[in-house]
């Protein structure tokens, strides 16, 4: 369950980051440029990176350590 939840949160984070880059207006420099203000979607892009990181941490914490035998 924890693996699936981690992968779902990671996917949501990726979609947020991609959406912030795709939905940024053409006149803004890029999605991570805070100089362009709100139209640059910088907050959305950085928030997506944070959500992505949380999902990765959840997924990795559910994996067994290297060399550890599975306990049944």
BELBEL-V372162 format. One record per backbone hydrogen bond with DSSP energy under -1.0 kcal/mol. NH is the residue of the N-H (numbers start at 0). CO is the residue of the C=O. Records with the same first field share a line. If there is no record, write none. Layout:
NH=CO  CO
This chain:
4=0
5=1
6=2
7=3
8=4
9=5
10=6
11=7
12=8
13=9
14=10
15=11
16=12
17=13
18=14
19=15
20=16
21=17
22=18
27=24
32=29
35=32
36=33
39=36
40=37
44=40
45=41
46=42
47=43
48=44
49=45
50=46
51=47
52=48
53=49
54=50
55=51
56=52
57=53
58=54
59=55
60=56
62=59
67=64
